[in-house]
Amino acid sequence: MNRFTTAYWEEKYAAQQTGWDTGGPTTPFVEFFKSLSNKDLSILIPGCGRGYEGELLHQLGFKNVLLVDVTEAARQDYLARVPSFPPENFIVGDFFTHHHSYDLILEQTFFCALEPALRPRYAQKMHELLKPAGQLVGVLFTFPLTDAGPPFGGSTDEYRTYFELLFTIKTLEACSNSIAPRLGNEVFVRFIKPAK
């Protein structure tokens, strides 16, 4: 059962209790985006919150970016900030019921906000949504996993158990360019769905 419902997150926005909100795209994503040359990639950002990474991709000319979040508050904030973004490309809904195919999925504090029991399901859903040779790229937290979240932590050994049978693990290593509040508590991940 997921304790963290739409109402839970809407209340967080209403009370301005958004400690996860960094106010802009974080360094690992800014650096990663520099490696992307194909502006036609289909890109999904689930649990996007205020969608700073989506905003930057839009500014850089990426044409097929889709954002998903459970809160209307996040969507309204984003569309007010980025009025040129196609409003139909910001979906308010449950990621686990989303159906489409993507070249690239970005992970930015979504995994850590989910009930930890949902992690195997998350890995399966990512595999389902990615095209063959598609990539799941982002950052995961590496502080001890407790019941005190969200955010929830974890370890690289734990993360391998969810992803290694579904993906080729190209990168799962300490993040060298985290923002200051997260320094030493993040790993950068790049998982590739097999081409066949």
C-alpha positions as CSV (number, residue, x, y, z in Angstrom):
1,M,0.0,0.0,0.0
2,N,1.2,3.5,-0.9
3,R,0.9,5.9,2.0
4,F,2.0,8.8,-0.2
5,T,-1.2,9.6,-2.1
6,T,-2.0,12.6,-4.4
7,A,-3.6,14.2,-1.3
8,Y,-0.3,13.8,0.6
9,W,1.7,15.6,-2.0
10,E,-0.9,18.3,-2.7
11,E,-0.8,19.1,1.1
12,K,3.0,19.4,0.9
13,Y,2.7,22.0,-1.9
14,A,-0.1,23.8,-0.2
15,A,2.0,24.1,3.0
16,Q,5.1,24.9,1.0
17,Q,6.8,21.9,2.5
18,T,8.9,21.1,-0.6
19,G,12.3,20.5,0.8
20,W,13.1,18.3,-2.3
21,D,12.7,21.4,-4.5
22,T,16.2,22.6,-5.5
23,G,14.9,25.6,-7.5
24,G,16.5,24.5,-10.7
25,P,18.0,21.5,-12.5
26,T,20.8,19.9,-10.6
27,T,24.4,19.6,-11.8
28,P,24.4,15.9,-12.8
29,F,21.5,16.5,-15.2
30,V,22.9,19.8,-16.6
31,E,26.2,17.9,-17.4
32,F,24.4,14.8,-18.8
33,F,22.2,17.0,-21.1
34,K,25.4,18.3,-22.7
35,S,26.0,14.7,-24.0
36,L,22.7,14.6,-25.9
37,S,22.6,15.7,-29.5
38,N,19.4,14.1,-30.8
39,K,16.6,16.7,-30.0
40,D,14.0,14.2,-31.2
41,L,14.5,11.7,-28.4
42,S,11.3,10.8,-26.6
43,I,12.0,11.6,-22.9
44,L,9.9,10.9,-19.8
45,I,10.4,12.6,-16.4
46,P,8.2,10.8,-13.9
47,G,7.4,12.3,-10.5
48,C,8.9,15.5,-12.0
49,G,7.6,18.0,-9.3
50,R,8.2,21.5,-10.6
51,G,10.0,20.0,-13.6
52,Y,13.2,22.0,-13.7
53,E,14.9,19.3,-15.8
54,G,12.0,19.4,-18.3
55,E,12.2,23.1,-18.4
56,L,15.9,23.0,-19.3
57,L,15.4,20.3,-22.0
58,H,12.6,22.5,-23.5
59,Q,14.9,25.5,-23.5
60,L,17.6,23.4,-25.2
61,G,15.2,22.5,-28.0
62,F,14.2,18.9,-27.1
63,K,10.9,18.4,-28.8
64,N,9.4,15.2,-27.2
65,V,9.6,15.7,-23.5
66,L,6.8,14.4,-21.3
67,L,6.4,15.1,-17.6
68,V,4.3,13.2,-15.1
69,D,3.4,14.1,-11.6
70,V,0.5,13.3,-9.3
71,T,-0.2,16.9,-8.3
72,E,-2.1,19.6,-10.2
73,A,-0.1,22.1,-8.1
74,A,3.2,21.0,-9.8
75,R,1.6,21.2,-13.2
76,Q,0.2,24.7,-12.7
77,D,3.5,26.0,-11.4
78,Y,5.4,24.5,-14.3
79,L,3.1,25.8,-17.0
80,A,3.1,29.3,-15.5
81,R,6.9,29.3,-15.6
82,V,7.2,27.7,-19.0
83,P,4.2,28.9,-21.0
84,S,5.7,27.7,-24.3
85,F,5.7,24.1,-23.2
86,P,2.8,22.1,-24.7
87,P,0.4,21.7,-21.8
88,E,-0.7,18.3,-23.0
89,N,2.8,17.1,-22.3
90,F,2.5,17.6,-18.6
91,I,0.3,14.8,-17.3
92,V,-1.2,14.7,-13.9
93,G,-1.6,11.0,-13.0
94,D,-0.1,7.8,-11.7
95,F,3.2,6.8,-13.2
96,F,2.4,3.1,-12.7
97,T,-0.7,3.4,-15.0
98,H,1.2,5.3,-17.7
99,H,1.6,3.6,-21.1
100,H,4.0,4.8,-23.8
101,S,7.5,4.1,-25.1
102,Y,10.6,6.2,-24.5
103,D,14.2,6.5,-25.6
104,L,15.2,8.0,-22.3
105,I,13.7,8.2,-18.8
106,L,15.2,10.6,-16.2
107,E,15.2,9.8,-12.5
108,Q,15.3,12.8,-10.2
109,T,14.0,12.2,-6.7
110,F,11.1,10.1,-7.8
111,F,12.4,6.7,-6.8
112,C,13.3,8.0,-3.3
113,A,9.8,9.4,-2.8
114,L,8.1,6.1,-3.4
115,E,7.2,3.6,-0.7
116,P,10.3,1.3,-0.7
117,A,8.1,-1.7,-1.2
118,L,7.3,-0.3,-4.7
119,R,10.9,-0.4,-5.9
120,P,10.8,-3.8,-7.7
121,R,7.6,-2.6,-9.4
122,Y,9.3,0.7,-10.4
123,A,12.2,-1.2,-12.0
124,Q,9.7,-3.4,-14.0
125,K,7.7,-0.3,-15.1
126,M,10.8,1.4,-16.3
127,H,11.7,-1.6,-18.3
128,E,8.2,-1.7,-19.8
129,L,8.2,2.0,-20.8
130,L,11.7,2.0,-22.4
131,K,12.2,1.2,-26.0
132,P,14.8,-1.5,-26.8
133,A,18.2,0.2,-26.1
134,G,16.4,2.9,-24.2
135,Q,18.1,4.4,-21.1
136,L,17.2,5.1,-17.5
137,V,19.5,7.9,-16.3
138,G,19.6,9.9,-13.1
139,V,20.6,10.0,-9.5
140,L,19.6,7.8,-6.5
141,F,20.3,8.5,-2.8
142,T,22.7,6.5,-0.8
143,F,22.0,7.3,2.8
144,P,20.7,4.5,5.0
145,L,17.2,3.2,4.3
146,T,14.8,3.8,7.2
147,D,11.1,4.4,7.7
148,A,11.7,8.1,8.2
149,G,11.1,9.1,4.5
150,P,10.3,10.4,2.1
151,P,13.0,10.7,0.9
152,F,14.1,7.2,1.4
153,G,17.7,6.1,1.0
154,G,19.3,2.9,0.0
155,S,22.5,1.3,-1.2
156,T,24.1,0.4,-4.5
157,D,23.9,-3.3,-3.6
158,E,20.2,-2.9,-3.0
159,Y,19.7,-1.1,-6.3
160,R,21.5,-3.7,-8.2
161,T,19.0,-6.3,-7.1
162,Y,16.2,-4.4,-8.7
163,F,17.9,-3.5,-12.0
164,E,20.6,-6.0,-12.9
165,L,18.3,-8.6,-14.4
166,L,16.3,-6.1,-16.5
167,F,19.1,-3.7,-17.7
168,T,22.7,-3.5,-18.6
169,I,24.2,-1.4,-15.8
170,K,26.5,1.0,-17.5
171,T,27.0,3.4,-14.6
172,L,26.2,3.0,-10.9
173,E,28.8,5.0,-9.1
174,A,29.2,7.9,-6.6
175,C,28.1,11.1,-8.1
176,S,31.1,13.5,-8.5
177,N,29.0,16.6,-9.3
178,S,26.2,16.6,-6.7
179,I,24.8,19.9,-5.5
180,A,26.2,20.8,-2.1
181,P,23.3,19.6,0.1
182,R,23.5,16.1,-1.5
183,L,27.2,15.7,-1.7
184,G,28.3,12.2,-0.8
185,N,24.7,11.0,-0.7
186,E,24.0,10.3,-4.4
187,V,25.0,7.8,-7.1
188,F,24.7,8.5,-10.8
189,V,23.0,5.7,-12.7
190,R,22.8,4.8,-16.3
191,F,20.8,1.6,-17.1
192,I,20.2,0.4,-20.6
193,K,17.4,-1.9,-21.7
194,P,18.8,-4.7,-23.9
195,A,18.2,-4.1,-27.6
196,K,16.5,-7.6,-27.9
